[in-house]
Amino acid sequence: MIIKSKFGNYTVEFKNYFNENKKQKYFYLVDSFFKKKNIKLKETNTIYIKASEKAKSYIHVSTIINKLLKKNIDKNSIIVCIGGGTLQDITSFIAHILFRGISWIFIPTTLLAQSDSCIGSKISINFKGVKNILGGYYPPQKIYINQNFLKSLKEKDLLSGLGEMAHYYYLSDKNKFNFFTKNIHSYFDKKNIELDKMIKKSLKIKQTFIEKDELEKNIRIYLNYGHSFGHAIEAISNFKIPHGIAVCFGLQIANYISFRLGFLSLDQLFTLQKPLKLISKNYNLKKYNELEMIKILKKDKKTINNKIRLILIKNIGKPFIKKFEKDSLLLKYLLDFKKFNLKYN
Ligand SMILES: NC(=O)c1ccc[n+]([C@@H]2O[C@H](COP(=O)([O-])OP(=O)(O)OC[C@H]3O[C@@H](n4cnc5c(N)ncnc54)[C@H](O)[C@@H]3O)[C@@H](O)[C@H]2O)c1
């Protein structure tokens, strides 16, 4: 798969090995989960990082840069990132700013990273507890997807990947949505789930958005469907709810508000919520304070002139932007969402 990018086209290859070029100097930023696993890396050039939202901070990133400089990294070196979306965000940020940009390669090891974050060029780190507000665009040169990595994922991280993947299928068409729903049911019925196809289809859907609008000037904004609420939920939970599960709740709230505004029928709403409820079933939002949610939404990148803007949906594949003139209406919908969920659970 070749992804067209303003920053240089890059490739996604599905293979379980990566060969170093003898003439290049490589540095490895690796998720600490793999420290005791049998991955043969040159230890002197390897830094293990514990994946967490705290690790995605400006201060932590500077300590990693310091370590890389001590190991004599230079402009022609290549950084190889082995890990999930967290390691990706840390690595891409460093690769972008160090020596005004050095090459990097990504070997994604989580479902979320393999099916979504590995393409799209976005880099982001957190600042003062606010998620993803420092960043830019800086894609890797190459991405190698090896699905064997997924075998060791905890269930919560697998479900987080499915939760994040959901929004692509909801933004595509009925066939792809049905394929996604069928696989989610298979997973919960302990039957075979077609992860390989799910990953490839998800990347293909994302590719259509990012190749048309890499810098999020128009249609890419729709990929934020579920994400404004998702980021707020993550923050309120002090990042205890995994990113993809928070997005999955965000999708449920966006769908509910679309229903309240008359864009979805009750039947359509139930069809859309069913797979999402399965994915998020181990978590709940009962303790969440809606006012706090509004406060966080006000800091969202899409909020302009203090007016919250959300991506809602008219049906599968039909997203639109809704600006809320008054916070009070949004607050009412958020409170009603909780009651509605209690009634129909
Ligand atoms: N840059 C982007 O375009 C983009 C897009 C979506 C999400 N993100 C970011 O990605 C982050 C979430 O990424 P994630 O869901 O991949 O989580 P993650 O990278 O935080 O990893 C989740 C957990 O899985 C562990 N892990 C990683 N690989 C494993 C494996 N193969 N086996 C067992 N455990 C493994 C990690 O140690 C961690 O505990 C968030 O910070 C989110 O904001 C970035």
The ligand as an SDF file (V2000), in Angstrom:
LIG
                    3D

 44 48  0  0  0  0  0  0  0  0999 V2000
   -1.0230    9.9940   15.7330 N   0  0  0  0  0  0  0  0  0  0  0  0
   -2.2040    9.5350   15.4290 C   0  0  0  0  0  0  0  0  0  0  0  0
   -2.6720    9.6380   14.2990 O   0  0  0  0  0  0  0  0  0  0  0  0
   -3.0370    8.8420   16.4780 C   0  0  0  0  0  0  0  0  0  0  0  0
   -4.2830    8.2860   16.1100 C   0  0  0  0  0  0  0  0  0  0  0  0
   -5.0270    7.6180   17.0740 C   0  0  0  0  0  0  0  0  0  0  0  0
   -4.5540    7.5210   18.3760 C   0  0  0  0  0  0  0  0  0  0  0  0
   -3.3440    8.0890   18.6990 N   0  0  0  0  0  0  0  0  0  0  0  0
   -2.8380    8.0000   20.0670 C   0  0  0  0  0  0  0  0  0  0  0  0
   -2.4680    6.6420   20.3130 O   0  0  0  0  0  0  0  0  0  0  0  0
   -2.5000    6.4070   21.7240 C   0  0  0  0  0  0  0  0  0  0  0  0
   -3.1510    5.0660   21.9920 C   0  0  0  0  0  0  0  0  0  0  0  0
   -2.4410    4.0910   21.2850 O   0  0  0  0  0  0  0  0  0  0  0  0
   -2.6580    2.5250   21.5140 P   0  0  0  0  0  0  0  0  0  0  0  0
   -4.0740    2.2210   21.6690 O   0  0  0  0  0  0  0  0  0  0  0  0
   -1.8890    1.8380   20.4570 O   0  0  0  0  0  0  0  0  0  0  0  0
   -2.0760    2.2950   22.9700 O   0  0  0  0  0  0  0  0  0  0  0  0
   -0.6280    2.2790   23.5950 P   0  0  0  0  0  0  0  0  0  0  0  0
    0.4370    2.5440   22.6140 O   0  0  0  0  0  0  0  0  0  0  0  0
   -0.7040    3.1770   24.7960 O   0  0  0  0  0  0  0  0  0  0  0  0
   -0.5330    0.7520   24.0540 O   0  0  0  0  0  0  0  0  0  0  0  0
   -1.5290    0.2080   24.9150 C   0  0  0  0  0  0  0  0  0  0  0  0
   -0.9170   -0.8490   25.8280 C   0  0  0  0  0  0  0  0  0  0  0  0
   -0.5400   -1.9790   25.0460 O   0  0  0  0  0  0  0  0  0  0  0  0
    0.8200   -2.3450   25.3470 C   0  0  0  0  0  0  0  0  0  0  0  0
    1.3140   -3.0100   24.1410 N   0  0  0  0  0  0  0  0  0  0  0  0
    1.7620   -2.4720   22.9810 C   0  0  0  0  0  0  0  0  0  0  0  0
    1.9780   -3.4280   22.0690 N   0  0  0  0  0  0  0  0  0  0  0  0
    1.6590   -4.6040   22.6660 C   0  0  0  0  0  0  0  0  0  0  0  0
    1.6440   -5.9530   22.2330 C   0  0  0  0  0  0  0  0  0  0  0  0
    1.9470   -6.3040   20.9830 N   0  0  0  0  0  0  0  0  0  0  0  0
    1.2800   -6.9110   23.1300 N   0  0  0  0  0  0  0  0  0  0  0  0
    0.9070   -6.5740   24.3920 C   0  0  0  0  0  0  0  0  0  0  0  0
    0.8710   -5.3280   24.8510 N   0  0  0  0  0  0  0  0  0  0  0  0
    1.2460   -4.3500   23.9880 C   0  0  0  0  0  0  0  0  0  0  0  0
    1.4720   -1.0750   25.7800 C   0  0  0  0  0  0  0  0  0  0  0  0
    2.5910   -1.3110   26.5950 O   0  0  0  0  0  0  0  0  0  0  0  0
    0.3330   -0.4020   26.5420 C   0  0  0  0  0  0  0  0  0  0  0  0
    0.2740   -0.8960   27.8510 O   0  0  0  0  0  0  0  0  0  0  0  0
   -3.2450    7.5720   22.3410 C   0  0  0  0  0  0  0  0  0  0  0  0
   -2.3420    8.4230   23.0070 O   0  0  0  0  0  0  0  0  0  0  0  0
   -3.8390    8.2900   21.1320 C   0  0  0  0  0  0  0  0  0  0  0  0
   -3.9900    9.6630   21.3560 O   0  0  0  0  0  0  0  0  0  0  0  0
   -2.5850    8.7290   17.7660 C   0  0  0  0  0  0  0  0  0  0  0  0
  1  2  1  0
  2  3  2  0
  2  4  1  0
  4  5  1  0
  4 44  2  0
  5  6  2  0
  6  7  1  0
  7  8  2  0
  8  9  1  0
  8 44  1  0
  9 10  1  0
  9 42  1  0
 10 11  1  0
 11 12  1  0
 11 40  1  0
 12 13  1  0
 13 14  1  0
 14 15  2  0
 14 16  1  0
 14 17  1  0
 17 18  1  0
 18 19  2  0
 18 20  1  0
 18 21  1  0
 21 22  1  0
 22 23  1  0
 23 24  1  0
 23 38  1  0
 24 25  1  0
 25 26  1  0
 25 36  1  0
 26 27  1  0
 26 35  1  0
 27 28  2  0
 28 29  1  0
 29 30  1  0
 29 35  2  0
 30 31  1  0
 30 32  2  0
 32 33  1  0
 33 34  2  0
 34 35  1  0
 36 37  1  0
 36 38  1  0
 38 39  1  0
 40 41  1  0
 40 42  1  0
 42 43  1  0
M  CHG  2   8   1  16  -1
M  END
$$$$
